[in-house]
Amino acid sequence: MNEITLTLGELGQLIVFLFVCSICVFAIIVLININKTVSKVRNIIDKNEQNIEKSFSTS
């Protein structure tokens, strides 16, 4: 019967690898959400550009 042996060093490397992969996935999700938010804010600013300019010019 075949046996699979796993040393503590290999197990530690596996855990670190999985942790780094999960951090990368989390970072990608956060960056996607930030990009969506910035796009929405940019659209709102573009739609209200005249009002914003009017507010700054009167003060």
JOWO-V830653 format. One record per pair of residues at least 6 apart in sequence whose ideal C-beta (glycine too) atoms are under 8 Angstrom apart, sorted by the first residue. I is the first residue (numbers start at 1). J is the second residue. If there is no record, write none. Layout:
I;J / I;J
This chain:
45;52
